[in-house]
Structures are given as structure tokens and as C-alpha cells.
């Protein structure tokens, strides 16, 4: 959690101190303040699951952000901005949106953007990885720099939920964080004019992403449910529920996939120069006796017998 206020910094150092702390959140930005001698501001970042809410408050300012990475970078994300105080304009591409208190908008962090405010202002940022935003909204392209009116309809609900989640972030448990974000994305999707995907579609997409991550990391003996949940931006408890609904545990699934890979390797003539233990260890097992017991339990035969049978079949 980051907490910074210029109130504790000498007036002559406030601009530099603000700039240094803001860069930790936003990366390389160019700031301009009409009156640096009287500048004041604060920054407070609160983790929310695997995401983070950040509240910026400051004197009038202008800034420009030019990303240093390409559109295909894994760092690409969307920024959901909720205006808390003051009137502030945001510009991305040819679109300009002016937000007043309670309004919201969405920007793409992979594209240059700028902001300007003639008044003291405060705003809330939620940075969301692009894949996560697409998965939750069911859309690969979102309307950018669109004003979501925070004084009318669902815009009111979006503002109230965003500010509530930020305020309650320190006391919410992982399951509550997941539920809160799902509700937030549901309302945001509707505000942007998108049809929110069904719970079944979302769960299917999530399971697919989790399965892909597990498959890519089967060789890592240190792979844990915590690692998988962190990659999927869900709680460990929610991860376990997803697998329990399919009649197995996360550990069962990892073991089954490793055993399948080992069985394939033991059948492969190109792997004859590798010992059974080497093959088992190469697929994430760290105990040869445990591997042999698991293999026999799953396939009804020991790894050595299985390999011998396959070898005789291939040599006929």
C-alpha cells in the first residue's frame, strides 16, 4: 500500500516528490503545474485482489502519458477512472471526455493519453489487464474516452460501487473482493453498452485460461494453487470451487496431467535414453516412489512394466 502526501514535504520539494511517487504508479509521465510553489497533493494505493485502486488528489495540473511498450505487450491494460472532485478532461486519440464529480470513463494504457484540470481535483484509478477486462465484459474492443454519467442510471451505481470497494478494500476477504469486482465489471459493461457474458460463459473462459496456465507450468515442481489463483486474478478458495464443481481438486488435476505427460514420454522411442526417474522429475514430480505409486494407481501398472510392454509392442 502506497500513501503519500505533500503536506509532509517542504514546499520547494513537493513537485519532485509528487512526480517520483506518481511515476511508481503511472510510469513515465510528463506533469505540468500552473503554480508549483503552492502545489499540494496526495496519492493512496490500495491493493484489491490482484488489482489495485489508486486515489490521486492534487492542485490543478496537466500531464501527458506516452507508453514505452508495444500494443502486444503483456503490460497492456485498461484504466477505469472515477472522478471524485473537480472537473477534469481526458484525451486519447481524437476523443476528449470531460468528467465532473461522480463520472467515469475508460482509457487504454497502451495508447498515448493526456489530462488537464484547471481546478483542484481528485480521481480514482483502477488498472485492469486487457485480457481480464475482455473476459469480464465479453468484448475485445471497448469504447474509450466515453463519459459515464455518474448522476444518472447505472452510472450512479458504478460510482457508488467503485468508491465503496476502494474504501472497504482493507477489510474485504478474497471471496468478497472477487464478488465485488464481478459486480463492478457487470455494471461497467452495461454502462458501456455491452452485453455482460453469462456466469457460465465466464466460468468456461476462466477454466480454459487456468488449464492453459497449468499445462504451461507442469514441469515446475513448485507450482501451487496460490500461483494459479494469482495468475487468474481470483482467490484460492474460488479456484478450489471451480475444480470441485468438476469432481476433482486442483492438485488432482495437476497430478493427472503430469501422469499423462509421463505416460506419453514412456511410450516415446525417442525418450529411451531417459530413465523413468528423469522423466518423472522433468514433469514436476520430486519423489520417484510417489510417482510410481501414483502411476500404478491411475493406470493399473507400474511405470517400468508399462514401458517394457510398449517397447515390446513397438519391436514386433
FILONU-139460 format. One line per field, with one value per residue (C-alpha): x, y, z. Coordinates in steps of 0.1 Angstrom, whole numbers, plus 5000, padded with zeros to 4 digits. Layout:
BEGIN
x <- X / ...
y <- Y / ...
z <- Z / ...
***
This chain:
BEGIN
x <- 5000 / 5014 / 5005 / 5020 / 5011 / 5029 / 5018 / 5049 / 5073 / 5089 / 5072 / 5103 / 5104 / 5067 / 5067 / 5097 / 5083 / 5049 / 5065 / 5086 / 5057 / 5033 / 5058 / 5057 / 5020 / 5018 / 5053 / 5069 / 5046 / 5052 / 5035 / 5029 / 5015 / 5004 / 5018 / 5045 / 5052 / 5017 / 5013 / 4998 / 4986 / 4983 / 4984 / 4970 / 4971 / 4951 / 4955 / 4923 / 4928 / 4954 / 4944 / 4949 / 4928 / 4947 / 4934 / 4951 / 4943 / 4961 / 4962 / 4954 / 4976 / 4982 / 5000 / 5008 / 5014 / 5032 / 5036 / 5070 / 5058 / 5040 / 5003 / 5012 / 5030 / 5017 / 5016 / 4987 / 4957 / 4927 / 4923 / 4889 / 4888 / 4862 / 4862 / 4858 / 4863 / 4868 / 4863 / 4890 / 4894 / 4909 / 4921 / 4930 / 4934 / 4908 / 4884 / 4881 / 4859 / 4852 / 4844 / 4827 / 4824 / 4808 / 4815 / 4837 / 4855 / 4878 / 4912 / 4936 / 4970 / 4988 / 4979 / 4991 / 4967 / 4966 / 4946 / 4941 / 4924 / 4920 / 4907 / 4919 / 4908 / 4907 / 4901 / 4902 / 4921 / 4916 / 4941 / 4928 / 4948 / 4933 / 4926 / 4907 / 4886 / 4878 / 4869 / 4846 / 4829 / 4827 / 4842 / 4876 / 4871 / 4857 / 4845 / 4873 / 4870 / 4833 / 4816 / 4796 / 4773 / 4776 / 4744 / 4720 / 4710 / 4737 / 4764 / 4753 / 4756 / 4791 / 4803 / 4790 / 4804 / 4838 / 4842 / 4828 / 4852 / 4881 / 4870 / 4864 / 4895 / 4915 / 4888 / 4874 / 4884 / 4894 / 4860 / 4844 / 4870 / 4861 / 4824 / 4829 / 4849 / 4824 / 4796 / 4818 / 4825 / 4789 / 4777 / 4806 / 4798 / 4762 / 4773 / 4795 / 4766 / 4779 / 4761 / 4776 / 4786 / 4767 / 4782 / 4785 / 4804 / 4827 / 4834 / 4842 / 4866 / 4882 / 4886 / 4902 / 4927 / 4936 / 4940 / 4964 / 4985 / 4987 / 4997 / 5025 / 5038 / 5035 / 5073 / 5076 / 5075 / 5068 / 5035 / 5008 / 4971 / 4982 / 5003 / 4974 / 4949 / 4972 / 4976 / 4938 / 4932 / 4909 / 4910 / 4924 / 4890 / 4873 / 4899 / 4891 / 4854 / 4859 / 4876 / 4853 / 4824 / 4841 / 4845 / 4883 / 4908 / 4934 / 4961 / 4943 / 4942 / 4979 / 4989 / 4967 / 4981 / 5017 / 5010 / 4996 / 5027 / 5049 / 5030 / 5034 / 5071 / 5075 / 5058 / 5081 / 5111 / 5130 / 5130 / 5145 / 5178 / 5160 / 5154 / 5120 / 5131 / 5144 / 5111 / 5091 / 5113 / 5112 / 5073 / 5073 / 5074 / 5100 / 5098 / 5103 / 5084 / 5054 / 5054 / 5054 / 5025 / 5005 / 5012 / 5001 / 4970 / 4960 / 4969 / 4969 / 5005 / 5039 / 5059 / 5086 / 5061 / 5043 / 5075 / 5085 / 5051 / 5052 / 5088 / 5079 / 5049 / 5070 / 5096 / 5073
y <- 5000 / 5034 / 5065 / 5099 / 5135 / 5167 / 5180 / 5163 / 5177 / 5211 / 5234 / 5235 / 5197 / 5190 / 5188 / 5164 / 5143 / 5141 / 5132 / 5105 / 5088 / 5092 / 5075 / 5044 / 5041 / 5056 / 5050 / 5078 / 5108 / 5144 / 5167 / 5205 / 5225 / 5262 / 5271 / 5247 / 5269 / 5263 / 5227 / 5201 / 5166 / 5131 / 5095 / 5064 / 5030 / 5001 / 4965 / 4949 / 4912 / 4911 / 4946 / 4980 / 5011 / 5044 / 5077 / 5108 / 5142 / 5174 / 5211 / 5219 / 5200 / 5188 / 5157 / 5135 / 5098 / 5081 / 5043 / 5028 / 4993 / 4980 / 4971 / 4934 / 4938 / 4918 / 4952 / 4964 / 4973 / 4995 / 5023 / 5029 / 5064 / 5076 / 5114 / 5123 / 5160 / 5188 / 5189 / 5172 / 5165 / 5133 / 5130 / 5098 / 5098 / 5122 / 5117 / 5141 / 5135 / 5159 / 5144 / 5161 / 5145 / 5110 / 5105 / 5076 / 5067 / 5040 / 5046 / 5022 / 5023 / 5011 / 5043 / 5079 / 5099 / 5132 / 5150 / 5186 / 5203 / 5240 / 5232 / 5211 / 5176 / 5140 / 5108 / 5071 / 5048 / 5010 / 4994 / 4962 / 4938 / 4938 / 4901 / 4904 / 4933 / 4915 / 4883 / 4901 / 4924 / 4899 / 4924 / 4926 / 4963 / 4989 / 5024 / 5047 / 5082 / 5078 / 5097 / 5076 / 5100 / 5094 / 5113 / 5091 / 5055 / 5028 / 5054 / 5062 / 5026 / 5024 / 5054 / 5042 / 5007 / 5020 / 5043 / 5017 / 4990 / 5014 / 5024 / 4988 / 4973 / 4969 / 4948 / 4926 / 4889 / 4874 / 4860 / 4894 / 4910 / 4886 / 4892 / 4930 / 4930 / 4908 / 4932 / 4962 / 4947 / 4938 / 4973 / 4988 / 4966 / 4978 / 5014 / 5010 / 4995 / 4959 / 4927 / 4911 / 4875 / 4848 / 4833 / 4800 / 4817 / 4835 / 4803 / 4784 / 4811 / 4812 / 4774 / 4775 / 4801 / 4782 / 4749 / 4767 / 4781 / 4748 / 4730 / 4755 / 4751 / 4713 / 4710 / 4733 / 4712 / 4743 / 4750 / 4757 / 4767 / 4801 / 4806 / 4795 / 4817 / 4847 / 4843 / 4840 / 4870 / 4850 / 4838 / 4804 / 4794 / 4804 / 4783 / 4753 / 4757 / 4757 / 4724 / 4709 / 4716 / 4691 / 4665 / 4669 / 4691 / 4714 / 4690 / 4660 / 4678 / 4688 / 4652 / 4637 / 4660 / 4652 / 4615 / 4617 / 4635 / 4609 / 4581 / 4597 / 4601 / 4564 / 4554 / 4575 / 4557 / 4590 / 4590 / 4555 / 4571 / 4588 / 4569 / 4567 / 4589 / 4615 / 4616 / 4619 / 4647 / 4665 / 4667 / 4681 / 4651 / 4653 / 4618 / 4587 / 4564 / 4587 / 4589 / 4551 / 4547 / 4574 / 4559 / 4524 / 4538 / 4557 / 4532 / 4499 / 4491 / 4503 / 4527 / 4501 / 4474 / 4500 / 4510 / 4474 / 4465 / 4494 / 4486 / 4450 / 4462 / 4486 / 4460 / 4434
z <- 5000 / 4990 / 5010 / 5001 / 5009 / 5001 / 5035 / 5050 / 5023 / 5022 / 4996 / 4974 / 4971 / 4967 / 4929 / 4927 / 4955 / 4938 / 4904 / 4919 / 4937 / 4907 / 4885 / 4907 / 4898 / 4863 / 4849 / 4829 / 4828 / 4820 / 4845 / 4844 / 4873 / 4869 / 4903 / 4916 / 4946 / 4960 / 4948 / 4971 / 4965 / 4978 / 4965 / 4981 / 4965 / 4979 / 4967 / 4957 / 4950 / 4922 / 4911 / 4927 / 4933 / 4934 / 4946 / 4932 / 4947 / 4937 / 4928 / 4891 / 4868 / 4832 / 4822 / 4792 / 4792 / 4763 / 4768 / 4761 / 4753 / 4722 / 4719 / 4721 / 4755 / 4785 / 4803 / 4782 / 4805 / 4807 / 4833 / 4847 / 4860 / 4886 / 4891 / 4928 / 4929 / 4904 / 4866 / 4845 / 4808 / 4794 / 4758 / 4739 / 4702 / 4688 / 4717 / 4746 / 4776 / 4804 / 4838 / 4866 / 4901 / 4900 / 4863 / 4850 / 4818 / 4804 / 4788 / 4770 / 4787 / 4755 / 4737 / 4745 / 4766 / 4785 / 4811 / 4822 / 4851 / 4860 / 4895 / 4924 / 4916 / 4929 / 4909 / 4914 / 4891 / 4887 / 4863 / 4847 / 4825 / 4790 / 4790 / 4823 / 4810 / 4778 / 4797 / 4821 / 4796 / 4767 / 4743 / 4726 / 4719 / 4744 / 4738 / 4750 / 4765 / 4768 / 4797 / 4820 / 4838 / 4875 / 4883 / 4863 / 4860 / 4863 / 4863 / 4899 / 4909 / 4892 / 4911 / 4944 / 4940 / 4929 / 4959 / 4983 / 4970 / 4975 / 5010 / 5021 / 5004 / 5036 / 5053 / 5025 / 5023 / 4989 / 4982 / 4988 / 4966 / 4937 / 4942 / 4943 / 4911 / 4893 / 4902 / 4892 / 4858 / 4853 / 4859 / 4839 / 4809 / 4809 / 4812 / 4781 / 4762 / 4762 / 4770 / 4800 / 4795 / 4814 / 4845 / 4826 / 4798 / 4822 / 4842 / 4809 / 4798 / 4832 / 4833 / 4799 / 4809 / 4841 / 4822 / 4798 / 4826 / 4844 / 4812 / 4805 / 4841 / 4847 / 4847 / 4877 / 4909 / 4929 / 4911 / 4937 / 4938 / 4950 / 4919 / 4897 / 4915 / 4913 / 4875 / 4871 / 4894 / 4916 / 4952 / 4961 / 4975 / 4943 / 4924 / 4945 / 4939 / 4902 / 4903 / 4929 / 4906 / 4882 / 4908 / 4915 / 4933 / 4918 / 4930 / 4914 / 4881 / 4881 / 4891 / 4863 / 4837 / 4848 / 4848 / 4812 / 4801 / 4817 / 4802 / 4767 / 4774 / 4785 / 4752 / 4730 / 4715 / 4714 / 4752 / 4756 / 4768 / 4797 / 4829 / 4845 / 4873 / 4849 / 4830 / 4862 / 4875 / 4842 / 4845 / 4880 / 4903 / 4930 / 4946 / 4924 / 4948 / 4950 / 4912 / 4908 / 4933 / 4915 / 4881 / 4892 / 4909 / 4877 / 4851 / 4870 / 4861 / 4872 / 4851 / 4845 / 4833 / 4811 / 4794 / 4789 / 4774 / 4750 / 4740 / 4731 / 4711 / 4690 / 4683 / 4669
***
